[in-house]
Amino acid sequence: MGRSGVITFKGNPMTLLGDDLGVGAEAPDFVLHYADNGIQKLTVADLKGKPSIISVVPSIDTPVCATQTKKFNDEIGKLGDKINSVTVSRDLPFAQARFCGAENVNMRTASDYQTHEFGEAYGVTIDELKLLARAVFVLDADGKVAYKEIVPEVTSEPDYSAAMAAVRMLV
């Protein structure tokens, strides 16, 4: 089911696929892939037990996505091991790992390239581009959505302060 009018890309209306995941909902499961001694899997179950921030970007190799990843990496780094953090895109896991190495990013990156189930389950697949919309989800330690922002214009940055305030309320 498509949702129109939620986001734009360079001013052009786009259609989001998947359900409109609301605050308070149980975080849907997913299988994402990341590079660490080969390709590994990450699921929502792996994030339970601590609050988590999921930063969603269209492509790690674009300026706004790189900025978003680096800003959240810096902010999350100040909290130590009190929180799980992951940046999700549809880039290949090896490209994500290369970016993290080049930019000194410690935040985990994981890819929805293979199954696309994350984008569908979290309602952030852009139908016209087959990429993920820019978004931020904060999950509590039990895996419930505590905060959600789908950025209205894909080329704009998220509200870092609001997302981090939601994180700090959970740690």
ChimeraX attribute file (.defattr): number of C-alpha atoms within 10 A of each C-alpha:
attribute: neighborCount
match mode: 1-to-1
recipient: residues
	/A:1	11
	/A:2	14
	/A:3	17
	/A:4	14
	/A:5	11
	/A:6	13
	/A:7	22
	/A:8	18
	/A:9	16
	/A:10	11
	/A:11	11
	/A:12	10
	/A:13	15
	/A:14	23
	/A:15	20
	/A:16	27
	/A:17	22
	/A:18	20
	/A:19	15
	/A:20	15
	/A:21	17
	/A:22	15
	/A:23	16
	/A:24	14
	/A:25	12
	/A:26	15
	/A:27	22
	/A:28	17
	/A:29	15
	/A:30	20
	/A:31	18
	/A:32	25
	/A:33	24
	/A:34	22
	/A:35	19
	/A:36	12
	/A:37	6
	/A:38	9
	/A:39	12
	/A:40	13
	/A:41	14
	/A:42	17
	/A:43	14
	/A:44	16
	/A:45	14
	/A:46	11
	/A:47	21
	/A:48	16
	/A:49	14
	/A:50	19
	/A:51	25
	/A:52	28
	/A:53	27
	/A:54	21
	/A:55	24
	/A:56	29
	/A:57	27
	/A:58	24
	/A:59	21
	/A:60	24
	/A:61	14
	/A:62	11
	/A:63	11
	/A:64	19
	/A:65	23
	/A:66	17
	/A:67	14
	/A:68	21
	/A:69	25
	/A:70	18
	/A:71	14
	/A:72	21
	/A:73	20
	/A:74	13
	/A:75	13
	/A:76	22
	/A:77	16
	/A:78	9
	/A:79	13
	/A:80	9
	/A:81	10
	/A:82	17
	/A:83	21
	/A:84	22
	/A:85	23
	/A:86	21
	/A:87	22
	/A:88	31
	/A:89	28
	/A:90	26
	/A:91	21
	/A:92	18
	/A:93	24
	/A:94	18
	/A:95	17
	/A:96	24
	/A:97	20
	/A:98	13
	/A:99	16
	/A:100	19
	/A:101	11
	/A:102	9
	/A:103	12
	/A:104	11
	/A:105	20
	/A:106	17
	/A:107	18
	/A:108	19
	/A:109	29
	/A:110	28
	/A:111	27
	/A:112	23
	/A:113	19
	/A:114	12
	/A:115	14
	/A:116	19
	/A:117	18
	/A:118	25
	/A:119	26
	/A:120	21
	/A:121	18
	/A:122	21
	/A:123	23
	/A:124	28
	/A:125	26
	/A:126	26
	/A:127	17
	/A:128	12
	/A:129	13
	/A:130	16
	/A:131	21
	/A:132	27
	/A:133	30
	/A:134	29
	/A:135	23
	/A:136	22
	/A:137	24
	/A:138	26
	/A:139	30
	/A:140	26
	/A:141	18
	/A:142	15
	/A:143	23
	/A:144	20
	/A:145	22
	/A:146	24
	/A:147	20
	/A:148	20
	/A:149	17
	/A:150	18
	/A:151	18
	/A:152	19
	/A:153	19
	/A:154	24
	/A:155	18
	/A:156	14
	/A:157	16
	/A:158	21
	/A:159	14
	/A:160	14
	/A:161	10
	/A:162	13
	/A:163	20
	/A:164	17
	/A:165	11
	/A:166	20
	/A:167	23
	/A:168	14
	/A:169	10
	/A:170	17
	/A:171	13
